[in-house]
Amino acid sequence: MEQLAFYVLAFIAIISALFMITRINPVHSALWMLLTFFAVAGIFVQLNAEFIAAIQVLVYAGAILVLYLFVVMLLNPKSRGFIKVPVRYVLGTLIALVLVIQIFATLRSANVIGKQGSITPEVMKESGNVFLFGKELFTTYLVPFEVSSILLLVAMIGAIALAKKD
Amino acid sequence: MLLQHYLILSAVLFGIGITGVLIRRNLIVMFMSMELMLNAVNINMAAFSKYLHAMSGQIFIVFIMCVAAAEAAVGLALIISLFRNKQTINADEFNLMSK
């Protein structure tokens, strides 16, 4: 059952990602990207990361995607034609394929599991994902958390300053 | 379920993202492909977090999402600024430095 769910979600994610990069209309690309994000959220649920799955739907599918759709509709870039260069398509696919094959080769030969931590599935089942996540975030990773909030503030000011009419 | 399953899925999604950046010339779709690559990295993080019985992977996902949101906001503002100057978002048109 778990395997079946994984294969279905992985299939949806890969197919919709392929559709995303091949659609001419950017609005269609954005909607296929939405489907990819939902499938990846399902994968996160499978990986005992329920909080991350919720954040994925809220932040990516809710906020970032709406931002993309706003910009696409604001600029209306469909009126400009695309330059068709078939060599670029072949070369780009080839470069990405070489990289993925390299990763596959590494995965086949390498031992990918290292030292185990303390949060076993039993601990996870007992205390819950959100509790453990919050405890770790606000104790060990408190300073990076604050730094990331400053990063978001800077990005907000930067976005306003760049997009403003002068 | 083996760890390798998740890593292979993540690698495939990352490859699709790279392909999107390389073959598309529409700046917005190139940005979307970048988000896809970040998402593939997030799958990797969550998978290692589960199989190593550690929480730090999931914490890093939140930081990656934070950076992705900042990148999307600033990048789209840059695209709007570029569109205002050149009336296009085709990446091949921005060749002022090579002339």
Boltz contact constraints between the chains, C-beta under 6 A:
constraints:
  - contact:
      token1: [A, 2]
      token2: [B, 1]
      max_distance: 6.0
  - contact:
      token1: [A, 10]
      token2: [B, 9]
      max_distance: 6.0
  - contact:
      token1: [A, 14]
      token2: [B, 12]
      max_distance: 6.0
  - contact:
      token1: [A, 17]
      token2: [B, 13]
      max_distance: 6.0
  - contact:
      token1: [A, 17]
      token2: [B, 16]
      max_distance: 6.0
  - contact:
      token1: [A, 17]
      token2: [B, 36]
      max_distance: 6.0
  - contact:
      token1: [A, 21]
      token2: [B, 20]
      max_distance: 6.0
  - contact:
      token1: [A, 26]
      token2: [B, 28]
      max_distance: 6.0
  - contact:
      token1: [A, 26]
      token2: [B, 29]
      max_distance: 6.0
  - contact:
      token1: [A, 29]
      token2: [B, 29]
      max_distance: 6.0
  - contact:
      token1: [A, 29]
      token2: [B, 32]
      max_distance: 6.0
  - contact:
      token1: [A, 33]
      token2: [B, 32]
      max_distance: 6.0
  - contact:
      token1: [A, 40]
      token2: [B, 39]
      max_distance: 6.0
  - contact:
      token1: [A, 43]
      token2: [B, 43]
      max_distance: 6.0
  - contact:
      token1: [A, 44]
      token2: [B, 46]
      max_distance: 6.0
  - contact:
      token1: [A, 47]
      token2: [B, 46]
      max_distance: 6.0
  - contact:
      token1: [A, 47]
      token2: [B, 47]
      max_distance: 6.0
  - contact:
      token1: [A, 47]
      token2: [B, 50]
      max_distance: 6.0
  - contact:
      token1: [A, 48]
      token2: [B, 50]
      max_distance: 6.0
  - contact:
      token1: [A, 49]
      token2: [B, 46]
      max_distance: 6.0
  - contact:
      token1: [A, 49]
      token2: [B, 58]
      max_distance: 6.0
  - contact:
      token1: [A, 52]
      token2: [B, 58]
      max_distance: 6.0
  - contact:
      token1: [A, 52]
      token2: [B, 61]
      max_distance: 6.0
  - contact:
      token1: [A, 59]
      token2: [B, 65]
      max_distance: 6.0
  - contact:
      token1: [A, 64]
      token2: [B, 72]
      max_distance: 6.0
  - contact:
      token1: [A, 67]
      token2: [B, 72]
      max_distance: 6.0
  - contact:
      token1: [A, 71]
      token2: [B, 76]
      max_distance: 6.0
  - contact:
      token1: [A, 72]
      token2: [B, 28]
      max_distance: 6.0
  - contact:
      token1: [A, 75]
      token2: [B, 83]
      max_distance: 6.0
  - contact:
      token1: [A, 77]
      token2: [B, 89]
      max_distance: 6.0
  - contact:
      token1: [A, 80]
      token2: [B, 88]
      max_distance: 6.0
  - contact:
      token1: [A, 88]
      token2: [B, 23]
      max_distance: 6.0
  - contact:
      token1: [A, 89]
      token2: [B, 23]
      max_distance: 6.0
  - contact:
      token1: [A, 92]
      token2: [B, 19]
      max_distance: 6.0
  - contact:
      token1: [A, 92]
      token2: [B, 22]
      max_distance: 6.0
  - contact:
      token1: [A, 92]
      token2: [B, 23]
      max_distance: 6.0
  - contact:
      token1: [A, 93]
      token2: [B, 19]
      max_distance: 6.0
  - contact:
      token1: [A, 96]
      token2: [B, 15]
      max_distance: 6.0
  - contact:
      token1: [A, 96]
      token2: [B, 18]
      max_distance: 6.0
  - contact:
      token1: [A, 96]
      token2: [B, 19]
      max_distance: 6.0
  - contact:
      token1: [A, 100]
      token2: [B, 11]
      max_distance: 6.0
  - contact:
      token1: [A, 100]
      token2: [B, 15]
      max_distance: 6.0
  - contact:
      token1: [A, 103]
      token2: [B, 11]
      max_distance: 6.0
  - contact:
      token1: [A, 107]
      token2: [B, 4]
      max_distance: 6.0
  - contact:
      token1: [A, 107]
      token2: [B, 7]
      max_distance: 6.0
  - contact:
      token1: [A, 112]
      token2: [B, 3]
      max_distance: 6.0
  - contact:
      token1: [A, 116]
      token2: [B, 52]
      max_distance: 6.0
  - contact:
      token1: [A, 116]
      token2: [B, 53]
      max_distance: 6.0
  - contact:
      token1: [A, 117]
      token2: [B, 52]
      max_distance: 6.0
  - contact:
      token1: [A, 117]
      token2: [B, 53]
      max_distance: 6.0
  - contact:
      token1: [A, 117]
      token2: [B, 54]
      max_distance: 6.0
  - contact:
      token1: [A, 119]
      token2: [B, 53]
      max_distance: 6.0
  - contact:
      token1: [A, 119]
      token2: [B, 55]
      max_distance: 6.0
  - contact:
      token1: [A, 120]
      token2: [B, 53]
      max_distance: 6.0
  - contact:
      token1: [A, 132]
      token2: [B, 55]
      max_distance: 6.0
  - contact:
      token1: [A, 133]
      token2: [B, 58]
      max_distance: 6.0
  - contact:
      token1: [A, 136]
      token2: [B, 55]
      max_distance: 6.0
  - contact:
      token1: [A, 136]
      token2: [B, 59]
      max_distance: 6.0
  - contact:
      token1: [A, 137]
      token2: [B, 59]
      max_distance: 6.0
  - contact:
      token1: [A, 141]
      token2: [B, 59]
      max_distance: 6.0
  - contact:
      token1: [A, 148]
      token2: [B, 63]
      max_distance: 6.0
  - contact:
      token1: [A, 148]
      token2: [B, 66]
      max_distance: 6.0
  - contact:
      token1: [A, 151]
      token2: [B, 70]
      max_distance: 6.0
  - contact:
      token1: [A, 152]
      token2: [B, 70]
      max_distance: 6.0
  - contact:
      token1: [A, 155]
      token2: [B, 70]
      max_distance: 6.0
  - contact:
      token1: [A, 155]
      token2: [B, 73]
      max_distance: 6.0
  - contact:
      token1: [A, 155]
      token2: [B, 74]
      max_distance: 6.0
  - contact:
      token1: [A, 158]
      token2: [B, 74]
      max_distance: 6.0
  - contact:
      token1: [A, 159]
      token2: [B, 73]
      max_distance: 6.0
  - contact:
      token1: [A, 159]
      token2: [B, 74]
      max_distance: 6.0
  - contact:
      token1: [A, 159]
      token2: [B, 77]
      max_distance: 6.0
  - contact:
      token1: [A, 162]
      token2: [B, 77]
      max_distance: 6.0
  - contact:
      token1: [A, 162]
      token2: [B, 78]
      max_distance: 6.0
  - contact:
      token1: [A, 162]
      token2: [B, 81]
      max_distance: 6.0
  - contact:
      token1: [A, 163]
      token2: [B, 77]
      max_distance: 6.0
  - contact:
      token1: [A, 163]
      token2: [B, 80]
      max_distance: 6.0
